[in-house]
Amino acid sequence: MLARLLFLCGLFLACTSAVAMTIYKSTDANGVVSYSDRPSKGAQVFVFQDRMVERLERQVYLDIKKQKGTDVVFVRNDLYAPVEIALAFTGLSNVRGAPAQTIRRVLPARSNTRLALLTAISAGKPLVYSPQFHYSLGDPAGAAQSYRYPLPWRGGPFRLSQGANGQYSHYGPKNRYAMDIAMPVGTPIIAARAGVVVKTENSQSGRGTDASGNFVRVLHDDGTMGVYLHLKQGSVSVREGQRVKVGSPLALSGNTGNSSGPHLHFVVQRNTGEGLVSIPYQFNQPLGALPNFALGKQ
């Protein structure tokens, strides 16, 4: 089992080549899954996408209060973090008071903010409009402070299985500087930096319905966020809004979501203007890298 884990982690080593290698997945008659860089009969190309999807629709949304001839437009932010929003109105008919330019604001955590007061031009006729609403977690103002992260787990030693700019899944703005650390399921995961828990997911089993699997997102005091992904189902021990300090227990490591095998995916992100991006960070001690078994390098 350990050999298989090491092999699988080796497949996703970040720094082996500038060009991603094609990996094939096959299942034999006994249901044993194998991965290889060589195609075999019945094998399929293994596409690994470590996307981060966090559904905030029920926590950040338009709240329109309708009165006779008047619509008061609020944006409600139920998250324990600020959000950057953009709101515009199109398809206007019988509407007065709609701003000509897109409204752009950063709304505080746990707030309900009035952004527009729309009234009917002709009394007795309905207001017709289409709100275009977009939002992004975090405040783009300010700058990330220098910080070296202690290892966000207890036990080990464990090794890096995919680093920054990894060709298999650490590409694109949200994950470019993420690190994957191979570790057994059930390893204690702890906060690497103090902050407020903004978002958690705790109910996914196996691959689940969300590529991120179970996770904990922590907002730091400088506006950056640390995200701990692919956690074990039912193991998250913190709640949204809770303040944590360095070393506070968060959860247990797992293998949920679109995961290549048991590991912790740790990334630091910030909002740089209507969108979260990952940013470079360093641990306060070195991590080794697993050999790439798929290429036969020992």
C-alpha positions, 0 to 999 in steps of 0.5 A: 500500500505504501509503495502504491502511495509513493508511486502515485505521489511521484506521478504528480511531482512538480519539478520533473519536466516543463512538459506534463507527462500523460498518465494512464489509469487502468482497472483490472478484473479484481478492481485494482486501479493502476497508474502508468506513463505507458498505455495498456489495453483498456487504459484511459488517460487520467485527467487530474484537475485540482480545481477549487470551487466554493459555493457562496451563493447562499452566503453572498446574494442580492436582497431586494426589498419591494415596496409599492413603486420602489425596489430597495437593493441590498447586498447581503454578506453572511460570510466572516470575511469581506467581499468585493462586489460589482453590481450593474443594471441592464434592460431598464424599463420604467426605472429611475435611480439605477446608476449609469456605472457599475457599482464597485464596493468592498462590503464588510463581513456579516453585513447587509448594505443598501446599494441602490434605490429604484423607483418607477417612472410611471406610477402603477407600472412595474419596474423592469430591470436585470441586475448583473451581480458579481462578487469575489471573496476578500478585500484587494486593498493592502499588501500581504505581510512577510510570513514563514508558515510552520508546517500545518500538520503534526507527525511525519516527516512527510514529503512534497509530492507536487509543488508550485507551478506543478504541471499536473494540477498547480496551474492557473491563478488559484493554485499556481503556488499551492503545495501538495504533501503526501501523508496518510489519511487521518494525519492531524492538520493544524493552523499554520497562521492565526486568523478567522475561519471563513468557510468549511466543508465537512460532509464529502466522502470519496470524490464527492461533488466538489473538486476541493473535497472537504476543506477549511479556509482561514482569513489572516489579519493581512487579508490573505487566506490559507486553505487546507483541502482534501480533508477527511469526511467528518473530521473538521473541528472548527466552525465558521467565524471561529478565531484560531491561532497557530497550532489550533487543530483544524481537521484530519488529512484525507483523500476527498474531492479530485485528489490524486491520493492521500495528501494535504493540498495547502495554498495561500490566496488573496483577492487582487481585484475581483478574483482570488489568486494564489501567492508564493509562500514559504514553510519555515523549514525545508521539505524534500521531494519524492523521486518520480517513480513514473520516470524510473528515477530513484 
